[in-house]
Amino acid sequence: MTNLIQVDQYLSFVMAMMLAFGLAFEVPLLIVMLNLAGVLTHERFPAVGGRVLIFTVFLLAGPGQPEPRTRSPC
């Protein structure tokens, strides 16, 4: 009998997910800190690509939603 997944593959996957979610939750904190430091103000945000950034966030967050009705026509 063989395993479907090896321990090193599992640990690699878990570490990648932890890193990805950790970075995703730190981005809003980074934006707030940059705002408080005066580096990224609300006047400069659109110049940095605010609309593109917001669209990208929604585009990437869409498939991660747990509700099944968002993908089925029923």
N, CA, C and O atoms as CSV, one atom per row, in Angstrom:
chain,resi,resn,atom,element,x,y,z
A,1,MET,N,N,0.843,-1.181,0.000
A,1,MET,CA,C,0.000,0.000,0.000
A,1,MET,C,C,0.889,1.245,0.000
A,1,MET,O,O,1.835,1.345,0.781
A,2,THR,N,N,0.573,2.185,-0.879
A,2,THR,CA,C,1.359,3.408,-0.953
A,2,THR,C,C,0.501,4.596,-0.557
A,2,THR,O,O,-0.725,4.564,-0.663
A,3,ASN,N,N,1.158,5.622,-0.106
A,3,ASN,CA,C,0.457,6.852,0.277
A,3,ASN,C,C,0.110,7.668,-0.964
A,3,ASN,O,O,0.838,7.658,-1.956
A,4,LEU,N,N,-1.006,8.369,-0.890
A,4,LEU,CA,C,-1.381,9.232,-2.002
A,4,LEU,C,C,-0.524,10.492,-2.040
A,4,LEU,O,O,-0.261,11.034,-3.114
A,5,ILE,N,N,-0.094,10.954,-0.888
A,5,ILE,CA,C,0.721,12.154,-0.816
A,5,ILE,C,C,1.852,11.921,0.171
A,5,ILE,O,O,1.663,11.329,1.234
A,6,GLN,N,N,3.006,12.390,-0.195
A,6,GLN,CA,C,4.183,12.227,0.647
A,6,GLN,C,C,4.232,13.351,1.687
A,6,GLN,O,O,3.630,14.408,1.502
A,7,VAL,N,N,4.946,13.108,2.763
A,7,VAL,CA,C,5.038,14.083,3.846
A,7,VAL,C,C,5.692,15.368,3.363
A,7,VAL,O,O,5.245,16.453,3.735
A,8,ASP,N,N,6.719,15.282,2.560
A,8,ASP,CA,C,7.393,16.488,2.098
A,8,ASP,C,C,6.496,17.322,1.184
A,8,ASP,O,O,6.563,18.551,1.212
A,9,GLN,N,N,5.662,16.676,0.379
A,9,GLN,CA,C,4.710,17.407,-0.455
A,9,GLN,C,C,3.667,18.106,0.412
A,9,GLN,O,O,3.317,19.260,0.163
A,10,TYR,N,N,3.177,17.410,1.422
A,10,TYR,CA,C,2.187,17.982,2.320
A,10,TYR,C,C,2.750,19.183,3.065
A,10,TYR,O,O,2.111,20.233,3.128
A,11,LEU,N,N,3.937,19.033,3.624
A,11,LEU,CA,C,4.546,20.134,4.364
A,11,LEU,C,C,4.860,21.310,3.449
A,11,LEU,O,O,4.725,22.461,3.865
A,12,SER,N,N,5.270,21.051,2.234
A,12,SER,CA,C,5.517,22.118,1.273
A,12,SER,C,C,4.231,22.887,0.972
A,12,SER,O,O,4.231,24.117,0.920
A,13,PHE,N,N,3.139,22.151,0.774
A,13,PHE,CA,C,1.846,22.784,0.515
A,13,PHE,C,C,1.387,23.617,1.703
A,13,PHE,O,O,0.943,24.753,1.534
A,14,VAL,N,N,1.492,23.060,2.899
A,14,VAL,CA,C,1.059,23.775,4.106
A,14,VAL,C,C,1.883,25.043,4.309
A,14,VAL,O,O,1.328,26.091,4.640
A,15,MET,N,N,3.178,24.965,4.119
A,15,MET,CA,C,4.035,26.136,4.286
A,15,MET,C,C,3.718,27.204,3.238
A,15,MET,O,O,3.719,28.394,3.553
A,16,ALA,N,N,3.448,26.797,2.006
A,16,ALA,CA,C,3.093,27.757,0.963
A,16,ALA,C,C,1.776,28.451,1.292
A,16,ALA,O,O,1.648,29.660,1.100
A,17,MET,N,N,0.796,27.695,1.788
A,17,MET,CA,C,-0.482,28.295,2.152
A,17,MET,C,C,-0.332,29.252,3.337
A,17,MET,O,O,-0.935,30.325,3.354
A,18,MET,N,N,0.465,28.864,4.312
A,18,MET,CA,C,0.693,29.740,5.464
A,18,MET,C,C,1.366,31.038,5.032
A,18,MET,O,O,1.011,32.114,5.515
A,19,LEU,N,N,2.322,30.944,4.139
A,19,LEU,CA,C,3.001,32.138,3.648
A,19,LEU,C,C,2.047,33.022,2.853
A,19,LEU,O,O,2.031,34.239,3.035
A,20,ALA,N,N,1.252,32.417,1.974
A,20,ALA,CA,C,0.323,33.187,1.143
A,20,ALA,C,C,-0.728,33.893,1.993
A,20,ALA,O,O,-0.984,35.081,1.798
A,21,PHE,N,N,-1.341,33.174,2.936
A,21,PHE,CA,C,-2.359,33.804,3.774
A,21,PHE,C,C,-1.747,34.809,4.732
A,21,PHE,O,O,-2.360,35.835,5.027
A,22,GLY,N,N,-0.556,34.534,5.217
A,22,GLY,CA,C,0.121,35.489,6.093
A,22,GLY,C,C,0.396,36.800,5.384
A,22,GLY,O,O,0.167,37.873,5.941
A,23,LEU,N,N,0.889,36.716,4.151
A,23,LEU,CA,C,1.131,37.938,3.381
A,23,LEU,C,C,-0.169,38.660,3.053
A,23,LEU,O,O,-0.225,39.889,3.097
A,24,ALA,N,N,-1.207,37.910,2.727
A,24,ALA,CA,C,-2.490,38.531,2.387
A,24,ALA,C,C,-3.071,39.294,3.563
A,24,ALA,O,O,-3.687,40.342,3.368
A,25,PHE,N,N,-2.892,38.795,4.779
A,25,PHE,CA,C,-3.431,39.489,5.937
A,25,PHE,C,C,-2.533,40.632,6.401
A,25,PHE,O,O,-2.980,41.493,7.159
A,26,GLU,N,N,-1.287,40.655,5.964
A,26,GLU,CA,C,-0.383,41.729,6.345
A,26,GLU,C,C,-0.449,42.924,5.405
A,26,GLU,O,O,-0.036,44.018,5.789
A,27,VAL,N,N,-0.949,42.755,4.199
A,27,VAL,CA,C,-1.002,43.850,3.229
A,27,VAL,C,C,-1.831,45.035,3.737
A,27,VAL,O,O,-1.371,46.170,3.606
A,28,PRO,N,N,-3.028,44.837,4.308
A,28,PRO,CA,C,-3.758,46.002,4.831
A,28,PRO,C,C,-2.986,46.727,5.937
A,28,PRO,O,O,-3.022,47.956,6.013
A,29,LEU,N,N,-2.301,45.986,6.780
A,29,LEU,CA,C,-1.493,46.613,7.825
A,29,LEU,C,C,-0.366,47.430,7.212
A,29,LEU,O,O,-0.063,48.525,7.686
A,30,LEU,N,N,0.249,46.911,6.175
A,30,LEU,CA,C,1.309,47.634,5.488
A,30,LEU,C,C,0.778,48.929,4.882
A,30,LEU,O,O,1.440,49.964,4.961
A,31,ILE,N,N,-0.391,48.885,4.289
A,31,ILE,CA,C,-0.988,50.083,3.691
A,31,ILE,C,C,-1.286,51.122,4.764
A,31,ILE,O,O,-1.041,52.310,4.554
A,32,VAL,N,N,-1.808,50.695,5.906
A,32,VAL,CA,C,-2.083,51.631,7.008
A,32,VAL,C,C,-0.788,52.240,7.526
A,32,VAL,O,O,-0.731,53.443,7.782
A,33,MET,N,N,0.245,51.431,7.681
A,33,MET,CA,C,1.527,51.947,8.169
A,33,MET,C,C,2.132,52.940,7.181
A,33,MET,O,O,2.668,53.969,7.594
A,34,LEU,N,N,2.054,52.651,5.897
A,34,LEU,CA,C,2.556,53.589,4.892
A,34,LEU,C,C,1.748,54.882,4.896
A,34,LEU,O,O,2.294,55.960,4.662
A,35,ASN,N,N,0.451,54.772,5.162
A,35,ASN,CA,C,-0.394,55.959,5.243
A,35,ASN,C,C,-0.017,56.804,6.462
A,35,ASN,O,O,0.081,58.028,6.367
A,36,LEU,N,N,0.190,56.154,7.596
A,36,LEU,CA,C,0.567,56.886,8.801
A,36,LEU,C,C,1.942,57.530,8.665
A,36,LEU,O,O,2.188,58.589,9.242
A,37,ALA,N,N,2.830,56.911,7.917
A,37,ALA,CA,C,4.163,57.463,7.704
A,37,ALA,C,C,4.163,58.568,6.649
A,37,ALA,O,O,5.159,59.273,6.488
A,38,GLY,N,N,3.052,58.721,5.931
A,38,GLY,CA,C,2.951,59.752,4.912
A,38,GLY,C,C,3.492,59.344,3.559
A,38,GLY,O,O,3.595,60.176,2.656
A,39,VAL,N,N,3.836,58.093,3.405
A,39,VAL,CA,C,4.384,57.621,2.133
A,39,VAL,C,C,3.266,57.396,1.116
A,39,VAL,O,O,3.401,57.780,-0.045
A,40,LEU,N,N,2.184,56.789,1.535
A,40,LEU,CA,C,1.056,56.483,0.652
A,40,LEU,C,C,-0.171,57.212,1.178
A,40,LEU,O,O,-0.905,56.677,2.010
A,41,THR,N,N,-0.393,58.413,0.704
A,41,THR,CA,C,-1.545,59.197,1.148
A,41,THR,C,C,-2.732,58.947,0.216
A,41,THR,O,O,-2.589,58.322,-0.835
A,42,HIS,N,N,-3.887,59.436,0.611
A,42,HIS,CA,C,-5.064,59.213,-0.229
A,42,HIS,C,C,-4.980,59.996,-1.531
A,42,HIS,O,O,-5.670,59.651,-2.491
A,43,GLU,N,N,-4.156,61.038,-1.595
A,43,GLU,CA,C,-3.973,61.748,-2.854
A,43,GLU,C,C,-3.105,60.947,-3.826
A,43,GLU,O,O,-3.322,61.005,-5.036
A,44,ARG,N,N,-2.119,60.196,-3.306
A,44,ARG,CA,C,-1.208,59.434,-4.152
A,44,ARG,C,C,-1.736,58.046,-4.492
A,44,ARG,O,O,-1.234,57.413,-5.420
A,45,PHE,N,N,-2.724,57.566,-3.772
A,45,PHE,CA,C,-3.210,56.203,-3.985
A,45,PHE,C,C,-3.684,55.961,-5.418
A,45,PHE,O,O,-3.311,54.945,-6.004
A,46,PRO,N,N,-4.501,56.860,-6.016
A,46,PRO,CA,C,-4.894,56.605,-7.419
A,46,PRO,C,C,-3.716,56.649,-8.379
A,46,PRO,O,O,-3.722,55.949,-9.391
A,47,ALA,N,N,-2.705,57.460,-8.082
A,47,ALA,CA,C,-1.545,57.543,-8.961
A,47,ALA,C,C,-0.727,56.257,-8.916
A,47,ALA,O,O,-0.061,55.907,-9.892
A,48,VAL,N,N,-0.774,55.562,-7.801
A,48,VAL,CA,C,-0.032,54.312,-7.663
A,48,VAL,C,C,-0.736,53.186,-8.405
A,48,VAL,O,O,-0.121,52.157,-8.685
A,49,GLY,N,N,-1.978,53.355,-8.721
A,49,GLY,CA,C,-2.738,52.317,-9.414
A,49,GLY,C,C,-3.856,51.796,-8.537
A,49,GLY,O,O,-4.102,50.590,-8.493
A,50,GLY,N,N,-4.531,52.683,-7.844
A,50,GLY,CA,C,-5.569,52.299,-6.904
A,50,GLY,C,C,-6.687,51.494,-7.519
A,50,GLY,O,O,-7.120,50.488,-6.958
A,51,ARG,N,N,-7.160,51.937,-8.681
A,51,ARG,CA,C,-8.260,51.211,-9.324
A,51,ARG,C,C,-7.821,49.820,-9.765
A,51,ARG,O,O,-8.568,48.851,-9.626
A,52,VAL,N,N,-6.629,49.730,-10.288
A,52,VAL,CA,C,-6.110,48.436,-10.720
A,52,VAL,C,C,-5.908,47.530,-9.513
A,52,VAL,O,O,-6.205,46.337,-9.570
A,53,LEU,N,N,-5.406,48.095,-8.425
A,53,LEU,CA,C,-5.188,47.314,-7.216
A,53,LEU,C,C,-6.504,46.791,-6.645
A,53,LEU,O,O,-6.595,45.621,-6.274
A,54,ILE,N,N,-7.509,47.636,-6.573
A,54,ILE,CA,C,-8.819,47.223,-6.055
A,54,ILE,C,C,-9.442,46.161,-6.959
A,54,ILE,O,O,-9.999,45.181,-6.465
A,55,PHE,N,N,-9.354,46.346,-8.271
A,55,PHE,CA,C,-9.886,45.356,-9.202
A,55,PHE,C,C,-9.172,44.019,-9.046
A,55,PHE,O,O,-9.807,42.965,-9.072
A,56,THR,N,N,-7.853,44.063,-8.885
A,56,THR,CA,C,-7.072,42.835,-8.723
A,56,THR,C,C,-7.456,42.103,-7.447
A,56,THR,O,O,-7.548,40.875,-7.434
A,57,VAL,N,N,-7.681,42.852,-6.377
A,57,VAL,CA,C,-8.089,42.234,-5.112
A,57,VAL,C,C,-9.427,41.524,-5.280
A,57,VAL,O,O,-9.580,40.387,-4.836
A,58,PHE,N,N,-10.394,42.177,-5.914
A,58,PHE,CA,C,-11.688,41.541,-6.130
A,58,PHE,C,C,-11.582,40.348,-7.076
A,58,PHE,O,O,-12.255,39.335,-6.883
A,59,LEU,N,N,-10.744,40.469,-8.086
A,59,LEU,CA,C,-10.571,39.377,-9.038
A,59,LEU,C,C,-9.957,38.154,-8.375
A,59,LEU,O,O,-10.376,37.030,-8.648
A,60,LEU,N,N,-8.983,38.352,-7.518
A,60,LEU,CA,C,-8.344,37.236,-6.838
A,60,LEU,C,C,-9.192,36.677,-5.700
A,60,LEU,O,O,-9.096,35.490,-5.389
A,61,ALA,N,N,-10.014,37.508,-5.079
A,61,ALA,CA,C,-10.828,37.055,-3.958
A,61,ALA,C,C,-12.085,36.310,-4.413
A,61,ALA,O,O,-12.650,35.540,-3.636
A,62,GLY,N,N,-12.526,36.519,-5.631
A,62,GLY,CA,C,-13.747,35.890,-6.116
A,62,GLY,C,C,-13.747,34.377,-6.058
A,62,GLY,O,O,-14.672,33.793,-5.492
A,63,PRO,N,N,-12.752,33.723,-6.617
A,63,PRO,CA,C,-12.754,32.252,-6.586
A,63,PRO,C,C,-12.576,31.671,-5.183
A,63,PRO,O,O,-12.876,30.497,-4.962
A,64,GLY,N,N,-12.111,32.444,-4.268
A,64,GLY,CA,C,-11.882,31.940,-2.918
A,64,GLY,C,C,-13.098,31.991,-2.017
A,64,GLY,O,O,-13.010,31.637,-0.842
A,65,GLN,N,N,-14.214,32.419,-2.540
A,65,GLN,CA,C,-15.420,32.513,-1.726
A,65,GLN,C,C,-16.005,31.123,-1.490
A,65,GLN,O,O,-16.042,30.308,-2.412
A,66,PRO,N,N,-16.455,30.845,-0.286
A,66,PRO,CA,C,-16.926,29.500,0.024
A,66,PRO,C,C,-18.346,29.198,-0.453
A,66,PRO,O,O,-18.761,28.039,-0.421
A,67,GLU,N,N,-19.079,30.174,-0.879
A,67,GLU,CA,C,-20.468,29.946,-1.255
A,67,GLU,C,C,-20.549,29.280,-2.629
A,67,GLU,O,O,-20.016,29.826,-3.596
A,68,PRO,N,N,-21.194,28.125,-2.747
A,68,PRO,CA,C,-21.231,27.435,-4.024
A,68,PRO,C,C,-22.151,28.092,-5.049
A,68,PRO,O,O,-21.999,27.856,-6.247
A,69,ARG,N,N,-23.097,28.907,-4.604
A,69,ARG,CA,C,-24.042,29.512,-5.534
A,69,ARG,C,C,-23.378,30.539,-6.457
A,69,ARG,O,O,-23.965,30.906,-7.476
A,70,THR,N,N,-22.188,31.006,-6.134
A,70,THR,CA,C,-21.526,31.982,-6.981
A,70,THR,C,C,-21.020,31.362,-8.274
A,70,THR,O,O,-20.761,32.084,-9.237
A,71,ARG,N,N,-20.873,30.050,-8.320
A,71,ARG,CA,C,-20.351,29.381,-9.502
A,71,ARG,C,C,-21.388,28.528,-10.231
A,71,ARG,O,O,-21.135,28.088,-11.353
A,72,SER,N,N,-22.525,28.293,-9.631
A,72,SER,CA,C,-23.515,27.435,-10.287
A,72,SER,C,C,-24.681,28.275,-10.787
A,72,SER,O,O,-25.034,29.273,-10.160
A,73,PRO,N,N,-25.278,27.889,-11.899
A,73,PRO,CA,C,-26.393,28.671,-12.447
A,73,PRO,C,C,-27.712,28.457,-11.719
A,73,PRO,O,O,-28.683,29.147,-12.029
A,74,CYS,N,N,-27.791,27.553,-10.784
A,74,CYS,CA,C,-29.054,27.253,-10.094
A,74,CYS,C,C,-29.382,28.292,-9.051
A,74,CYS,O,O,-30.409,28.190,-8.379
